[in-house]
Amino acid sequence: QCLPRNECSEVVVASLPTNSYQILFDGHSLDSGVEIPFNGKNPVTSTEVGTCTKPTCKDSEALVDLQYWNGDLVFIGSTYRIEDQNGTYIINATSTSFDSLTRNRACVPRDNSCYTFLIGNLIQWDPTLYVDTPSYNLFYDGKLISKGDSWLFGSIQFGDSCQPRCNQDNESIVELFLYDDGSTSGADYEYGWDLTLVTDDASVPSSSGVVPIGPSKSPLYHETICTPKASCSSFVISAPENVPIMGMSYALAMDNTTYRMKQWYPINKTSNQTTNMGSCTLRGLCDEHSQDLFELELHTPERTEDMVNGRNSPVIRTDASDGISWVFDYSEVVKRDQLPILTESQYIGEAYELDSSYRTVECVPKSECDLAFNITADLHGTSYTVRKNGVKLDDSRELPDEFFTSRMWIMTPFGQNCFPIERRLSSGAIAGIIIACLVVLSIT
């Protein structure tokens, strides 16, 4: 290939072992250059040839180098940016093409500085299921500080003067991400959100805000909120009315524990959604006479031993067949509505991230042994705890799925001493009812 000497050209090679090819320019062998994660086996490499220059930073500056590989998944388009301490964008980009490498560089002050990298999109994916997925590397002052090949949202702070966003002694940090790439009409609109502190005696509004969406706005929104430590918070997000929303995803976390991370389609009566977080009590959050407090805590391992297409996945999919799935509902079919009371798909979208914590806190109908929590027995190294009104439930049994005999479920009745009642296991079957990818379990 003939290339001009006096211009800078970039040679990108994807999915080949770096020892299987050589790049020559004017007869001189060149190093393969930057390597970006590709498929877990071989990288994408970027080699600059010709007359190339990069930003020449002053002694008081550091080079930020953000490298993004777009991949070929047509349903994924990420927005990513780097902000300074004042929220000013240093780098701001949205992927628009496929199978191309984008490099964003900037010289930034090195001393007394703190920067935030943010990334988000509509859908998370398992890169082991595809040949060519998006990925990125972020370098600061020559050091790799972040990389990834699967995300819904992500953030990291870097620099020599980064401080905790909240007072760690007496405050918790709530982090909100939202991604919306606009409506079919191209009109401006906004989401509203409210955070309320819930105590045993009262509910007190704490914070509120809006998320503006439109052609001139970034589709990626990020907000941090400080709340009293060891408190119970109720977060409500409201969707705009009469707007044809094409796609929206959001995530909520408190103190690095995720409470919701999924796509949301706010239609009809579901124009708002409530997420409970923190140290909630039955008396404060629920109606003590008709409800119980359900709490699920789940923690994924640092890595899994499961190999898919020759590599370890960086996520655990929300899939009953080869991932993790859970449901909380009545044991008897006749007591159920069309959809379960609680299910994982209400809180988590396509996947759980590794080495991460997740919680669900909800008020559920008061019951003893009529309700049960069921989770796939193959936990892929994940640990979990179920609590009723603050008390840990340990009485669980492993039972087979009626339709898929090779699949096992762990059932935890939402009460005490439920299993000795033989009539509850008279037929020894769990009926797997799959409705719109929701797995509902029943005991007959």
Buried (B, 14 or more C-beta within 10 A) or exposed (E): EEEEEEEEBBBBBBEBEBEEEEBEBEEEEBEBBBBBBBBBEBBBBBBBBBEEEEEEBEEEBBBBBBBBBBBBBEEBBBBBBBBBBEEEEBBBBBBEEBEBBBBBBBBBBBEEBBBBBBBBBBBBBBBBEBEBBBBBBBBBBEEEBBEBBBBBBBBBBBBEEBEEBBEEEEBBBBBBBBBBBBBEEEEBBBBBBBBBBBBEEEEEEBBEBEBEBBEEBBBBBBBEBBBBBEBBBBBBBBBBEEBEBEBBBBBBBBBEBBBBBBBBEBEEEEEBBEBBBBBBBBEBBBEBEEBBBBBBBBBBBEEBEBEBEEEEBBBBBBBBEBBBBBBBBBBEEEEBEEBBBBBBBBBBBBBBBBEBBBBBBBBBBBBEBBBBBBBBBBBBBBEBBBBBBEEEBEEBEEBBBBEEEEBBBBBBBBBEEBBEEEEBBEEEBBBBBEEEEBBBBBBB
